Amino acid sequence: VYTAELPDTGYLKWDRPLSESPEAAQALGLSGDALNMTGEKLYEKLWMKYWKDHIRETKNNPDPKFNPMDMASEELQRLGITGIEYIDSVSRGMGTGTSNLVLFDPSKARITARE
């Protein structure tokens, strides 16, 4: 079991409207109705854009190693987004509770203890 210090801010909130992810919304230049979209929907739009571009560029013969989700994560990281925050499975039905974090850059975590 590890204990780690993680960045406090800059996460894209997966289960929530982008209006609740101010750093992500600002980095992406979003405003207005776009702020009603969830982080999950935004992520889906990003990776779908990369997938469609790849299909067009490869003339419908995609590289099986191409991963549009990696491309979406890399784009968000380049824009200064720390990672993704999502409500854990126990809390999900309640809409609130504890969350899990996914860091785009694991070097941002600092292990402080090992058991």
Secondary structure, DSSP 8 states (H G I E B T S, - for coil): -EEEE--SS-EEETTSBGGG-HHHHHHTT--GGGGGSBHHHHHHHHHHHHHHHHHHHTTS---TT--HHHHHHHHHHHTT--EEEEE-HHHHTTT-S-EEEEESSGGG-EEEEE-
